[in-house]
Amino acid sequence: MNAKKFQNKKILIGITGGIAAYKACALVSRLKKEGGDVHVMMTENAAHFVDPMTFETLSGNRCVTDTFDRNHQFNVEHVALATDADLFLIAPATANTIAKLACGLADNMLTTTFLAADCPKMVAPAMNTGMYENPVTQRNLNTLREFGIQVIEPDEGYLACGVTGSGRMPEAEELYAYVERELLREKDLTGKRILVTAGATRESMDPVRFITNHSSGKMGYAIAKECMLRGADVVVVRAHTTADAPAFCHYIDAVSAADMYREVMRRSMAADAVFMAAAVSDYTPKDVAEQKMKKSDEDLSLELKRTVDILARLGETKREGQFICGFSMETQNLVENSARKLVKKHADMIVANNLMEQGAGFGTDTNRVTLITKHGAERLELMSKEEVAREIVDRAREALVSSN
């Protein structure tokens, strides 16, 4: 299963003097749990909001606050930390610190180290709405962007000062997603446009009832996230899902198989790769009742009609150099059935799994798949769906590179 995500990564977290400093505790804790070598640097004012010992306990490293601390190892500490850091994130970043960074001022340990570091840098502004919207602050943020520093846009909501508006620092989960995107993968899909489908379609019988399946959307979301982490521009057409949607993707909602067909075909020609991970209904009621069908003592017979085969249409309209990946869930003759599907649908790869195998069913966090291509069948071991997604996207990237 997955190794710790941030093993061998040195991450610097800067904390400045704002009430949002408490949110950084959860971020530091999670980065540490995922194997990161996390170092926290605080301004003097930040220490009034969260005790440095808290961050030392959470990170396992000494929290640095004083540029001239003589009780530490003999080293120019800001140079030592800045030299081999993989990422420097200041969260929260006050208007005062943002102004200093925009002007190149280095009057404390945090700003000195930030100026010295040549790793990717981010700031998460957190302040009163008036301060954030002030033209001077906006100018300073634009200056940081021009210097290649990523600005994590603040949320809108109720602020500690009692005002409702912009300026609230995002929660730790969102900040964590930014760190993931920056550090987890090489950006080998930058410039590629990826279309992914996810979830279970619903076919209405009447205004109350529908036909569906047990798909959670986890596999589709895992593929979308993997592509996003590797720098691709990802669009997800999603039906009903119960999984958490990954950040930094664009989402299009679809309910029925007809909805999904329409939304996929609108976007398919612009995509370099299409991953049809959604569980799309093969049949839909021939007639949909306008009113709720009342229960009776008689059995109910429902006439179904075939839905449009989206994967087959994608294969028929496939443009040169495009990669099409379908999915096949079987209960018997997995390789044979999936190999026929590969040829019939003009796909480049079929990801096949057996519903009857432990760990490979709907809604699980794991999957055991066989990758079917024109070169044959490759059976993978039981893995997390994130690991399966990485294997799938690796094959797609190889095909996209060879086609160029």
N, C-alpha and C positions, 0 to 999 in steps of 0.2 A: 504494500500500500504506500501512500504518499510519504516521502521523507519530509522533514521539517522544511517549510518553504524558504526561510531566509537563512539557512545554514551558510556560514562563511560570508554573510553580508554585514557590513558595519553601517549602522543607521544612526545619524545624529538627529536628536529631537531638541529644538530650541523652545523654551517656554518664556514668554514675556508677561508683564504685569497686567493681566486681565482676569476677570472672574471665570472665563472659559478655560482657565488653566486646569481645572479639575477634570475636564474631558480627556486631557492627554494621559491621565493615569491609566484608563482602560486601553488606550492605544499602545502605550509602552508595554503594558502587561501582555497584550496579545502578540506583539512583535517578538517579545522575549520568548513566549511559549512556542512560537514558530521558528525558534532557532536563531533569531537575530542577535547580533552583538550591538546592543542599544546603549547609546551614551546620551545622557540628558544634560543640557546646559541651560541655566536659568539666569535671568537678570535679577538684580537685587530686589526689585519690586515684585517679581514673580514669586519670590520666596515668602511674601506676605500672604499669598493665596493658597499655596501648597507647600508643605515642609519639604525641603530637599531630601530628607531621609525617606520620604515616601517613594520618590523616584529611585533612590538607591536600592531600596528593597525590591521594587518591581523590576528594575533593569539588571540588578546584580553588578552594577558598575558605580563607581563614585560619581556623584552629581557635581558638576563643575559650576561654580558661581563666581569665583574670584580669579582674575587674570594673574594675580601676583601671590597665589597661595604657595608659601614656602614649605608646607607640610606634605607636599606631594612629590612624586618622582622628579628628578632633575631633568627637565625637558621643557622646551618651549611648547607648552601644552596645546595651544591653539594650532600650532603647526603640526604637532603629532597627530591630533585628531583629524585635522583637515586633509592630511596627506593621503590616507588610504580609505576615506569614507566612500561609501557607495551612494549615499543619499543624505541630504540635509533638509529637514522639514522644520519650519518654525510654526508652531501651533499652540496657543494663539499668537498671532502677530498684531501687536497694537499699532495704532496710527503713528506713534512716536518712533517705534522701531522701524516701521516701513519707511518713514521719512529719512531715518539715518541710513538705511540700506540704499535708498535711491540716490543719496548724496555721497555714498562711499565713506561715511563716518564709522569709526571703529573705536568707541570709547568704553566698551566693556567686553567681557570674554566672549559673549555670544556673537556680537557684531564683528569682533575681530576674527573669530573663527569662520564665520560665514563669508567674510571678505577673502579669507585665505583659501577656502575650499574651492576645488575645481570639479567637484562631483555635481550631478544634477541637484537643483535646489528648488524648493517649494515654500510658499508662505500661505498660511490660512488666516486671512484678516478676521479680527473679532473686535467690535467696537460699537459705540452708539451710532444710530442711524445717521444723525447729522454729521458726525465725524467721517463716517464711511462715504457718504454722498458728497462731502465737501470737495470742490474742484481740486484743491491742493492734494488731498489724499488720492483722488482718482488719477491725477497727473503722476504722482509717485508710483502708483500701481502700474500704470502704463510704462513708466520708466523701467520698472523691474521686468515687465514682460519683454521689453526691447532688449534687455540684457540676457534673455533666455531663462529667466526665473518663472516657474509656473505659479500662477495665482489661483488658489482654490476658492472659487466664488462662495461667499457666505450665504447662508439661508435667510429667509424672512421669517419673522415670528416675534414672540414676546421676548423682550430683552430685559436684562437685570435692572436697567435704569427705569423700567416701567413703560417704555415706549414699544409699540409694535411696528416693526419695519425690518429693513435689511441690516445686516451686520452681525448676525448670530453665527458663530462658528459651527460647521457641520459636526454631527456626532462622530464618535470614534470609529464606528463601522464604515462611514464614508471616507474618512481620512485613511483608514486601512486599505480601502479599495484603490486609492491613489498610489499608495506605496506598492501594492501588488502590481498594478499596471506598469509602474516604473521599473521594478526590479526582477520580476519573476521570469521573464522570457526575453530572448533576443527578438528584435523587431524585424523578423524575416518575412512578414506579410504586410509591411508598410506599403500603402498605395493600392492594396488589393481590396476589392469590394466583395463581401461575403453575404450570402442570403441563407438563413437558417429557419427551419420550421420547428415548432415545439408544441407539445401538449396534445390534448384529446379533443377532437371535434365533437359537436353535439348536434344531433339530427332531430328536429322537433316532430312530435306526433300531434300535439295540440298545444295550446298556450301554457300547459302545466308540465307535460311529460316530454322526455327526449330519450334518444338512444345514444349511448356513448361507450367509452372503454376506460380502462384503469390507468392510462398513461398519466404520469405526474409532470412531465416536461423536463425532468432532471437531465436526461441525456442531451436533449437539444440545447438546454441552457449551458451545459458543460462545454459543448462544442462552440457555442457562441462566445463564451468567456475565453476559451483557449485562443480563438481567432482574434478577439479583442486584445488579449495580453500580448499577442505577437504583432500588434500594430495595424490590424485590418480595420476597415470601416464596415461594421456589422449591422445588418438589418435582420430582425427576428419577427417572423409572422407567427404569432402564437394563438393557439386555441386555449381551452381551459387548462390551467396549470395549478399545481399546489406547491411547486418549488420556488425558491427565492430567485428572482430575476437578477442576472449579473449587471453591474454598472457599465456605463459608457457604451451601451448598445442602443439602437433605435428600434422601438417596438411598434408593431402593427397588430391590432387585435382582429381575430377572425373567430366566428362561432361555429359555422357549419363547414362541411367539405366544400360546398359551393363558394362560401366566403374565402376559404383558404385558396382555392383554385384562382379566384379572381385576383387576390392580393399578391400571390406568388407570380402569376403570369405578368402582372403589371411591372414587376421588378426584376424578373429573371434575366432579361437580355443585358441588363447593366451589370450583372454579377459575374465575377471571375470564377466563383465556385458556389454551388448550391448544395446544401445538406438537408435532405428531406427527413428529419428526425421525428416529425409529428406523427401521431397515430391517427391517420385520417380514415374516417368511416368509408367502407367499401359500398355500403348501401344506405339509402335514406327512404323514409316513407313516401310512397307514391302520391298520397294526398295528405295534407295537413289540415286537421280539423280547426275551424275558426273558433269554436267553443270547446270547453273541456268535455272530453268524452266521459259520459256518466257510466259508473259501474253498474253492471247487471249480473244476473245469475248465469248468463251464457258466456262461453269462452270468447275471447277476442281474437280475431284474425287480422293481421296487419300486412298489407301488400307493400313490398319494398321494390325500389328500382335502383339500378347501378348508379353510383356517383362517377364523376369524371376522374380518370386516372391521371393525377397531376404529374407523377414521375414519368409516365409514358409521354405526356405532352411535352415535358421538359426535354426528354430525349429526342423527340421529333423536331423540336425547334432549337436544339443545341447549336450554339455558334462555335466556330473554330477556336480552340484553345480553352474552352470552358470546361470545368470539372463538375460532373454531376454525381452525387452520392445518394443512394437510396438505402433504406433500412428494411430488414426482413425479419419478422418474428415468426418462428416456426415451432411446431411441437414434434415434427418427425421429418426425416429426409432433408435436413437443414441445408447441406452443401448443394445437393442436387436441385432443390427447389430454388435456392438463391442464385445458383449459376444460371438457371433458365431465366430468372427475373433480370439478371444483368444483361443478357443478350436481348431479351424481348423489349426491355425498356430503354435500350441504348445508353445505359449508365456506364460510368467509369469505375464505380466501386459499389458493392452492396455490403453493408454491415449487418451480419446475420447473428441472431442469437436464438437459443432454445428456451422457450418459456418454462419448460419442465425442469431445467437445470437450476440447482440451488444458487442463489445470488445473482441470477440473470433475469428475474421477472420484473413486472411493473413496480414502480415506486421504491425500488431498492437503491442503496447508495453505491452498489457494485454492479458489475456487468462482466459477462464472459462472452466474447464475440469472436466470430470468424470473419475475416476480411476477404471478400471475394472480388477478384479482378480478372482481367483477361489472362493474367500470368498464373492464376491458380487460386488456391484457398490457403490462407494463413490464420491459424487458430491462435488466439491470444490467451494468456492465463487469466484467472479471475483477478480483476483490478477494480479500483474505484472508478467511478464514471469519469472523474477528472483525468485519470491516467489513460482510460480508453479514449477519451476525446483527444488527448495529446497524440496518441498513436494514429488516430484517424486523420488529424490535421497534418501530421508529418507526411503521410502518404499523399494527401492532397497537394501539399506544397511541392513535393518532389515532382508530381505530375504537372503542376503549373510552371515550375522552373524548366522542365524538359520541353514543354510546349512553346516556350518563348524563343 
